[in-house]
Amino acid sequence: MKNFTENISKGRVEEAKKYATETTGDMLDMASGMGIIPVDPDYKFEMLNDSIVDNKAWVTILNTNGSSEVIETVKIDGEWLVHMRPKF
């Protein structure tokens, strides 16, 4: 989670994709191509809470604007990967 969020915030999409599911990686490619991934080089990861159920976890982090966000992760082959769902 930390590696994912810190790489995304610094604009390192390819590196962030190493810590994400394939679906999330595809979404990042699309967002990056559209230029809609915000970059904040001063971002510092801060976890507020987590909840783990079997091979899924929901992690609450603090965003740069001071608001909280819940990010879903899934455990695949022993590794926790960020799993974002499209919001249409």
Backbone atoms as SQL, in Angstrom:
CREATE TABLE atoms (id INTEGER PRIMARY KEY, chain TEXT, resi INTEGER, resn TEXT, atom TEXT, x REAL, y REAL, z REAL);
INSERT INTO atoms VALUES
  (1, 'A', 1, 'MET', 'N', 0.824, -1.188, 0.000),
  (2, 'A', 1, 'MET', 'CA', 0.000, 0.000, 0.000),
  (3, 'A', 1, 'MET', 'C', 0.873, 1.259, 0.000),
  (4, 'A', 2, 'LYS', 'N', 1.841, 1.305, 0.897),
  (5, 'A', 2, 'LYS', 'CA', 2.700, 2.485, 0.977),
  (6, 'A', 2, 'LYS', 'C', 3.452, 2.694, -0.337),
  (7, 'A', 3, 'ASN', 'N', 4.052, 1.633, -0.880),
  (8, 'A', 3, 'ASN', 'CA', 4.795, 1.754, -2.134),
  (9, 'A', 3, 'ASN', 'C', 3.886, 2.221, -3.271),
  (10, 'A', 4, 'PHE', 'N', 2.676, 1.694, -3.309),
  (11, 'A', 4, 'PHE', 'CA', 1.724, 2.083, -4.340),
  (12, 'A', 4, 'PHE', 'C', 1.399, 3.568, -4.249),
  (13, 'A', 5, 'THR', 'N', 0.943, 4.011, -3.082),
  (14, 'A', 5, 'THR', 'CA', 0.495, 5.404, -2.952),
  (15, 'A', 5, 'THR', 'C', 1.633, 6.401, -3.119),
  (16, 'A', 6, 'GLU', 'N', 2.808, 6.084, -2.607),
  (17, 'A', 6, 'GLU', 'CA', 3.924, 7.021, -2.749),
  (18, 'A', 6, 'GLU', 'C', 4.389, 7.119, -4.195),
  (19, 'A', 7, 'ASN', 'N', 4.408, 5.996, -4.918),
  (20, 'A', 7, 'ASN', 'CA', 4.801, 6.049, -6.333),
  (21, 'A', 7, 'ASN', 'C', 3.771, 6.792, -7.166),
  (22, 'A', 8, 'ILE', 'N', 2.493, 6.539, -6.920),
  (23, 'A', 8, 'ILE', 'CA', 1.438, 7.257, -7.660),
  (24, 'A', 8, 'ILE', 'C', 1.548, 8.762, -7.414),
  (25, 'A', 9, 'SER', 'N', 1.731, 9.145, -6.170),
  (26, 'A', 9, 'SER', 'CA', 1.763, 10.575, -5.852),
  (27, 'A', 9, 'SER', 'C', 2.958, 11.280, -6.482),
  (28, 'A', 10, 'LYS', 'N', 3.991, 10.534, -6.790),
  (29, 'A', 10, 'LYS', 'CA', 5.166, 11.123, -7.419),
  (30, 'A', 10, 'LYS', 'C', 5.154, 10.951, -8.937),
  (31, 'A', 11, 'GLY', 'N', 4.046, 10.412, -9.477),
  (32, 'A', 11, 'GLY', 'CA', 3.898, 10.274, -10.913),
  (33, 'A', 11, 'GLY', 'C', 4.592, 9.062, -11.505),
  (34, 'A', 12, 'ARG', 'N', 5.027, 8.133, -10.660),
  (35, 'A', 12, 'ARG', 'CA', 5.714, 6.927, -11.136),
  (36, 'A', 12, 'ARG', 'C', 4.696, 5.793, -11.300),
  (37, 'A', 13, 'VAL', 'N', 3.915, 5.878, -12.361),
  (38, 'A', 13, 'VAL', 'CA', 2.812, 4.951, -12.592),
  (39, 'A', 13, 'VAL', 'C', 3.317, 3.525, -12.814),
  (40, 'A', 14, 'GLU', 'N', 4.335, 3.347, -13.617),
  (41, 'A', 14, 'GLU', 'CA', 4.842, 1.999, -13.901),
  (42, 'A', 14, 'GLU', 'C', 5.333, 1.322, -12.626),
  (43, 'A', 15, 'GLU', 'N', 5.979, 2.060, -11.766),
  (44, 'A', 15, 'GLU', 'CA', 6.448, 1.493, -10.495),
  (45, 'A', 15, 'GLU', 'C', 5.254, 1.165, -9.595),
  (46, 'A', 16, 'ALA', 'N', 4.260, 2.025, -9.559),
  (47, 'A', 16, 'ALA', 'CA', 3.069, 1.795, -8.732),
  (48, 'A', 16, 'ALA', 'C', 2.322, 0.546, -9.175),
  (49, 'A', 17, 'LYS', 'N', 2.315, 0.283, -10.475),
  (50, 'A', 17, 'LYS', 'CA', 1.600, -0.881, -10.997),
  (51, 'A', 17, 'LYS', 'C', 2.159, -2.197, -10.467),
  (52, 'A', 18, 'LYS', 'N', 3.394, -2.208, -10.005),
  (53, 'A', 18, 'LYS', 'CA', 3.996, -3.411, -9.415),
  (54, 'A', 18, 'LYS', 'C', 3.289, -3.817, -8.129),
  (55, 'A', 19, 'TYR', 'N', 2.569, -2.884, -7.521),
  (56, 'A', 19, 'TYR', 'CA', 1.894, -3.104, -6.243),
  (57, 'A', 19, 'TYR', 'C', 0.378, -3.107, -6.400),
  (58, 'A', 20, 'ALA', 'N', -0.083, -3.385, -7.618),
  (59, 'A', 20, 'ALA', 'CA', -1.513, -3.322, -7.925),
  (60, 'A', 20, 'ALA', 'C', -1.949, -4.540, -8.728),
  (61, 'A', 21, 'THR', 'N', -3.251, -4.804, -8.690),
  (62, 'A', 21, 'THR', 'CA', -3.806, -5.878, -9.513),
  (63, 'A', 21, 'THR', 'C', -3.760, -5.450, -10.982),
  (64, 'A', 22, 'GLU', 'N', -3.954, -6.409, -11.863),
  (65, 'A', 22, 'GLU', 'CA', -3.946, -6.118, -13.295),
  (66, 'A', 22, 'GLU', 'C', -5.037, -5.112, -13.656),
  (67, 'A', 23, 'THR', 'N', -6.215, -5.279, -13.063),
  (68, 'A', 23, 'THR', 'CA', -7.326, -4.354, -13.310),
  (69, 'A', 23, 'THR', 'C', -6.954, -2.933, -12.911),
  (70, 'A', 24, 'THR', 'N', -6.337, -2.799, -11.757),
  (71, 'A', 24, 'THR', 'CA', -5.911, -1.477, -11.282),
  (72, 'A', 24, 'THR', 'C', -4.850, -0.899, -12.212),
  (73, 'A', 25, 'GLY', 'N', -3.926, -1.736, -12.656),
  (74, 'A', 25, 'GLY', 'CA', -2.900, -1.283, -13.592),
  (75, 'A', 25, 'GLY', 'C', -3.495, -0.752, -14.884),
  (76, 'A', 26, 'ASP', 'N', -4.521, -1.442, -15.387),
  (77, 'A', 26, 'ASP', 'CA', -5.203, -0.978, -16.595),
  (78, 'A', 26, 'ASP', 'C', -5.861, 0.385, -16.375),
  (79, 'A', 27, 'MET', 'N', -6.475, 0.554, -15.210),
  (80, 'A', 27, 'MET', 'CA', -7.107, 1.842, -14.887),
  (81, 'A', 27, 'MET', 'C', -6.053, 2.949, -14.783),
  (82, 'A', 28, 'LEU', 'N', -4.911, 2.622, -14.203),
  (83, 'A', 28, 'LEU', 'CA', -3.834, 3.612, -14.085),
  (84, 'A', 28, 'LEU', 'C', -3.317, 4.020, -15.464),
  (85, 'A', 29, 'ASP', 'N', -3.177, 3.045, -16.360),
  (86, 'A', 29, 'ASP', 'CA', -2.742, 3.365, -17.722),
  (87, 'A', 29, 'ASP', 'C', -3.706, 4.332, -18.391),
  (88, 'A', 30, 'MET', 'N', -5.003, 4.070, -18.243),
  (89, 'A', 30, 'MET', 'CA', -6.012, 4.934, -18.850),
  (90, 'A', 30, 'MET', 'C', -5.955, 6.338, -18.233),
  (91, 'A', 31, 'ALA', 'N', -5.902, 6.401, -16.908),
  (92, 'A', 31, 'ALA', 'CA', -5.875, 7.700, -16.224),
  (93, 'A', 31, 'ALA', 'C', -4.604, 8.471, -16.564),
  (94, 'A', 32, 'SER', 'N', -3.499, 7.765, -16.634),
  (95, 'A', 32, 'SER', 'CA', -2.233, 8.403, -16.972),
  (96, 'A', 32, 'SER', 'C', -2.267, 8.956, -18.392),
  (97, 'A', 33, 'GLY', 'N', -2.829, 8.174, -19.304),
  (98, 'A', 33, 'GLY', 'CA', -2.948, 8.611, -20.693),
  (99, 'A', 33, 'GLY', 'C', -3.812, 9.851, -20.847),
  (100, 'A', 34, 'MET', 'N', -4.772, 10.002, -19.930),
  (101, 'A', 34, 'MET', 'CA', -5.656, 11.164, -19.962),
  (102, 'A', 34, 'MET', 'C', -5.077, 12.330, -19.168),
  (103, 'A', 35, 'GLY', 'N', -3.985, 12.078, -18.459),
  (104, 'A', 35, 'GLY', 'CA', -3.342, 13.140, -17.677),
  (105, 'A', 35, 'GLY', 'C', -4.112, 13.536, -16.437),
  (106, 'A', 36, 'ILE', 'N', -4.842, 12.579, -15.833),
  (107, 'A', 36, 'ILE', 'CA', -5.679, 12.944, -14.688),
  (108, 'A', 36, 'ILE', 'C', -5.175, 12.360, -13.358),
  (109, 'A', 37, 'ILE', 'N', -3.923, 11.916, -13.317),
  (110, 'A', 37, 'ILE', 'CA', -3.365, 11.443, -12.045),
  (111, 'A', 37, 'ILE', 'C', -2.655, 12.617, -11.393),
  (112, 'A', 38, 'PRO', 'N', -3.171, 13.066, -10.241),
  (113, 'A', 38, 'PRO', 'CA', -2.536, 14.208, -9.571),
  (114, 'A', 38, 'PRO', 'C', -1.163, 13.826, -9.013),
  (115, 'A', 39, 'VAL', 'N', -0.217, 14.742, -9.112),
  (116, 'A', 39, 'VAL', 'CA', 1.137, 14.499, -8.617),
  (117, 'A', 39, 'VAL', 'C', 1.401, 15.428, -7.436),
  (118, 'A', 40, 'ASP', 'N', 1.954, 14.845, -6.364),
  (119, 'A', 40, 'ASP', 'CA', 2.331, 15.611, -5.179),
  (120, 'A', 40, 'ASP', 'C', 3.658, 15.056, -4.665),
  (121, 'A', 41, 'PRO', 'N', 4.772, 15.653, -5.079),
  (122, 'A', 41, 'PRO', 'CA', 6.084, 15.126, -4.710),
  (123, 'A', 41, 'PRO', 'C', 6.354, 15.140, -3.202),
  (124, 'A', 42, 'ASP', 'N', 5.578, 15.894, -2.444),
  (125, 'A', 42, 'ASP', 'CA', 5.776, 15.972, -0.994),
  (126, 'A', 42, 'ASP', 'C', 4.900, 15.002, -0.215),
  (127, 'A', 43, 'TYR', 'N', 4.135, 14.159, -0.901),
  (128, 'A', 43, 'TYR', 'CA', 3.215, 13.229, -0.233),
  (129, 'A', 43, 'TYR', 'C', 3.967, 12.281, 0.697),
  (130, 'A', 44, 'LYS', 'N', 3.428, 12.101, 1.889),
  (131, 'A', 44, 'LYS', 'CA', 3.940, 11.144, 2.863),
  (132, 'A', 44, 'LYS', 'C', 2.800, 10.206, 3.233),
  (133, 'A', 45, 'PHE', 'N', 3.029, 8.916, 3.098),
  (134, 'A', 45, 'PHE', 'CA', 2.019, 7.903, 3.403),
  (135, 'A', 45, 'PHE', 'C', 1.676, 7.930, 4.887),
  (136, 'A', 46, 'GLU', 'N', 0.368, 7.945, 5.170),
  (137, 'A', 46, 'GLU', 'CA', -0.094, 7.853, 6.555),
  (138, 'A', 46, 'GLU', 'C', -1.335, 6.969, 6.609),
  (139, 'A', 47, 'MET', 'N', -1.179, 5.810, 7.240),
  (140, 'A', 47, 'MET', 'CA', -2.294, 4.890, 7.388),
  (141, 'A', 47, 'MET', 'C', -3.051, 5.229, 8.669),
  (142, 'A', 48, 'LEU', 'N', -4.369, 5.302, 8.563),
  (143, 'A', 48, 'LEU', 'CA', -5.202, 5.614, 9.717),
  (144, 'A', 48, 'LEU', 'C', -5.820, 4.369, 10.337),
  (145, 'A', 49, 'ASN', 'N', -6.154, 3.379, 9.492),
  (146, 'A', 49, 'ASN', 'CA', -6.872, 2.202, 9.977),
  (147, 'A', 49, 'ASN', 'C', -6.805, 1.098, 8.926),
  (148, 'A', 50, 'ASP', 'N', -7.006, -0.139, 9.379),
  (149, 'A', 50, 'ASP', 'CA', -7.142, -1.225, 8.415),
  (150, 'A', 50, 'ASP', 'C', -8.133, -2.255, 8.931),
  (151, 'A', 51, 'SER', 'N', -8.693, -3.001, 8.003),
  (152, 'A', 51, 'SER', 'CA', -9.635, -4.065, 8.318),
  (153, 'A', 51, 'SER', 'C', -9.338, -5.210, 7.363),
  (154, 'A', 52, 'ILE', 'N', -9.026, -6.385, 7.921),
  (155, 'A', 52, 'ILE', 'CA', -8.649, -7.537, 7.103),
  (156, 'A', 52, 'ILE', 'C', -9.662, -8.651, 7.296),
  (157, 'A', 53, 'VAL', 'N', -10.157, -9.171, 6.182),
  (158, 'A', 53, 'VAL', 'CA', -11.072, -10.314, 6.184),
  (159, 'A', 53, 'VAL', 'C', -10.574, -11.283, 5.116),
  (160, 'A', 54, 'ASP', 'N', -10.060, -12.415, 5.568),
  (161, 'A', 54, 'ASP', 'CA', -9.513, -13.430, 4.670),
  (162, 'A', 54, 'ASP', 'C', -8.438, -12.821, 3.766),
  (163, 'A', 55, 'ASN', 'N', -8.651, -12.841, 2.460),
  (164, 'A', 55, 'ASN', 'CA', -7.664, -12.323, 1.509),
  (165, 'A', 55, 'ASN', 'C', -8.001, -10.935, 0.983),
  (166, 'A', 56, 'LYS', 'N', -8.800, -10.187, 1.733),
  (167, 'A', 56, 'LYS', 'CA', -9.130, -8.811, 1.370),
  (168, 'A', 56, 'LYS', 'C', -8.841, -7.914, 2.562),
  (169, 'A', 57, 'ALA', 'N', -8.451, -6.694, 2.260),
  (170, 'A', 57, 'ALA', 'CA', -8.225, -5.712, 3.322),
  (171, 'A', 57, 'ALA', 'C', -8.657, -4.344, 2.811),
  (172, 'A', 58, 'TRP', 'N', -9.122, -3.534, 3.728),
  (173, 'A', 58, 'TRP', 'CA', -9.505, -2.159, 3.436),
  (174, 'A', 58, 'TRP', 'C', -8.645, -1.281, 4.322),
  (175, 'A', 59, 'VAL', 'N', -7.876, -0.410, 3.682),
  (176, 'A', 59, 'VAL', 'CA', -6.933, 0.435, 4.402),
  (177, 'A', 59, 'VAL', 'C', -7.371, 1.883, 4.250),
  (178, 'A', 60, 'THR', 'N', -7.502, 2.556, 5.374),
  (179, 'A', 60, 'THR', 'CA', -7.860, 3.972, 5.362),
  (180, 'A', 60, 'THR', 'C', -6.577, 4.775, 5.460),
  (181, 'A', 61, 'ILE', 'N', -6.373, 5.665, 4.485),
  (182, 'A', 61, 'ILE', 'CA', -5.175, 6.502, 4.464),
  (183, 'A', 61, 'ILE', 'C', -5.573, 7.974, 4.514),
  (184, 'A', 62, 'LEU', 'N', -4.618, 8.797, 4.843),
  (185, 'A', 62, 'LEU', 'CA', -4.825, 10.243, 4.851),
  (186, 'A', 62, 'LEU', 'C', -4.310, 10.800, 3.531),
  (187, 'A', 63, 'ASN', 'N', -5.166, 11.520, 2.820),
  (188, 'A', 63, 'ASN', 'CA', -4.769, 12.150, 1.560),
  (189, 'A', 63, 'ASN', 'C', -4.028, 13.444, 1.824),
  (190, 'A', 64, 'THR', 'N', -3.410, 13.984, 0.790),
  (191, 'A', 64, 'THR', 'CA', -2.650, 15.227, 0.927),
  (192, 'A', 64, 'THR', 'C', -3.537, 16.413, 1.303),
  (193, 'A', 65, 'ASN', 'N', -4.821, 16.336, 0.945),
  (194, 'A', 65, 'ASN', 'CA', -5.722, 17.441, 1.268),
  (195, 'A', 65, 'ASN', 'C', -6.334, 17.311, 2.666),
  (196, 'A', 66, 'GLY', 'N', -5.892, 16.289, 3.423),
  (197, 'A', 66, 'GLY', 'CA', -6.372, 16.121, 4.793),
  (198, 'A', 66, 'GLY', 'C', -7.587, 15.227, 4.934),
  (199, 'A', 67, 'SER', 'N', -8.162, 14.787, 3.826),
  (200, 'A', 67, 'SER', 'CA', -9.321, 13.895, 3.899),
  (201, 'A', 67, 'SER', 'C', -8.839, 12.442, 3.909),
  (202, 'A', 68, 'SER', 'N', -9.711, 11.561, 4.362),
  (203, 'A', 68, 'SER', 'CA', -9.344, 10.145, 4.394),
  (204, 'A', 68, 'SER', 'C', -9.924, 9.431, 3.173),
  (205, 'A', 69, 'GLU', 'N', -9.298, 8.322, 2.818),
  (206, 'A', 69, 'GLU', 'CA', -9.737, 7.523, 1.682),
  (207, 'A', 69, 'GLU', 'C', -9.520, 6.058, 2.027),
  (208, 'A', 70, 'VAL', 'N', -10.483, 5.220, 1.688),
  (209, 'A', 70, 'VAL', 'CA', -10.359, 3.785, 1.904),
  (210, 'A', 70, 'VAL', 'C', -9.931, 3.136, 0.601),
  (211, 'A', 71, 'ILE', 'N', -8.856, 2.351, 0.665),
  (212, 'A', 71, 'ILE', 'CA', -8.343, 1.655, -0.501),
  (213, 'A', 71, 'ILE', 'C', -8.408, 0.162, -0.233),
  (214, 'A', 72, 'GLU', 'N', -8.962, -0.571, -1.204),
  (215, 'A', 72, 'GLU', 'CA', -9.083, -2.019, -1.073),
  (216, 'A', 72, 'GLU', 'C', -7.808, -2.691, -1.560),
  (217, 'A', 73, 'THR', 'N', -7.382, -3.715, -0.839),
  (218, 'A', 73, 'THR', 'CA', -6.268, -4.542, -1.271),
  (219, 'A', 73, 'THR', 'C', -6.708, -5.998, -1.257),
  (220, 'A', 74, 'VAL', 'N', -6.053, -6.798, -2.070),
  (221, 'A', 74, 'VAL', 'CA', -6.331, -8.232, -2.114),
  (222, 'A', 74, 'VAL', 'C', -5.003, -8.974, -2.023),
  (223, 'A', 75, 'LYS', 'N', -5.045, -10.142, -1.409),
  (224, 'A', 75, 'LYS', 'CA', -3.842, -10.952, -1.273),
  (225, 'A', 75, 'LYS', 'C', -3.812, -11.982, -2.399),
  (226, 'A', 76, 'ILE', 'N', -2.804, -11.860, -3.261),
  (227, 'A', 76, 'ILE', 'CA', -2.644, -12.757, -4.404),
  (228, 'A', 76, 'ILE', 'C', -1.233, -13.337, -4.336),
  (229, 'A', 77, 'ASP', 'N', -1.161, -14.653, -4.302),
  (230, 'A', 77, 'ASP', 'CA', 0.133, -15.346, -4.227),
  (231, 'A', 77, 'ASP', 'C', 0.997, -14.808, -3.083),
  (232, 'A', 78, 'GLY', 'N', 0.357, -14.546, -1.945),
  (233, 'A', 78, 'GLY', 'CA', 1.082, -14.104, -0.753),
  (234, 'A', 78, 'GLY', 'C', 1.425, -12.632, -0.701),
  (235, 'A', 79, 'GLU', 'N', 1.051, -11.860, -1.715),
  (236, 'A', 79, 'GLU', 'CA', 1.346, -10.423, -1.742),
  (237, 'A', 79, 'GLU', 'C', 0.065, -9.608, -1.703),
  (238, 'A', 80, 'TRP', 'N', 0.084, -8.533, -0.920),
  (239, 'A', 80, 'TRP', 'CA', -1.054, -7.613, -0.870),
  (240, 'A', 80, 'TRP', 'C', -0.930, -6.614, -2.005),
  (241, 'A', 81, 'LEU', 'N', -1.963, -6.546, -2.860),
  (242, 'A', 81, 'LEU', 'CA', -1.978, -5.652, -4.016),
  (243, 'A', 81, 'LEU', 'C', -3.193, -4.730, -3.949),
  (244, 'A', 82, 'VAL', 'N', -2.997, -3.492, -4.351),
  (245, 'A', 82, 'VAL', 'CA', -4.097, -2.528, -4.396),
  (246, 'A', 82, 'VAL', 'C', -5.063, -2.962, -5.494),
  (247, 'A', 83, 'HIS', 'N', -6.353, -2.961, -5.160),
  (248, 'A', 83, 'HIS', 'CA', -7.385, -3.347, -6.130),
  (249, 'A', 83, 'HIS', 'C', -8.443, -2.256, -6.175),
  (250, 'A', 84, 'MET', 'N', -8.397, -1.471, -7.234),
  (251, 'A', 84, 'MET', 'CA', -9.376, -0.385, -7.412),
  (252, 'A', 84, 'MET', 'C', -10.421, -0.818, -8.400),
  (253, 'A', 85, 'ARG', 'N', -11.641, -0.437, -8.116),
  (254, 'A', 85, 'ARG', 'CA', -12.754, -0.745, -9.012),
  (255, 'A', 85, 'ARG', 'C', -13.153, 0.516, -9.780),
  (256, 'A', 86, 'PRO', 'N', -13.499, 0.353, -11.057),
  (257, 'A', 86, 'PRO', 'CA', -13.927, 1.522, -11.832),
  (258, 'A', 86, 'PRO', 'C', -15.175, 2.159, -11.222),
  (259, 'A', 87, 'LYS', 'N', -15.213, 3.485, -11.229),
  (260, 'A', 87, 'LYS', 'CA', -16.385, 4.211, -10.724),
  (261, 'A', 87, 'LYS', 'C', -17.006, 4.944, -11.908),
  (262, 'A', 88, 'PHE', 'N', -18.106, 4.408, -12.379),
  (263, 'A', 88, 'PHE', 'CA', -18.772, 5.031, -13.533),
  (264, 'A', 88, 'PHE', 'C', -20.037, 5.703, -13.099);
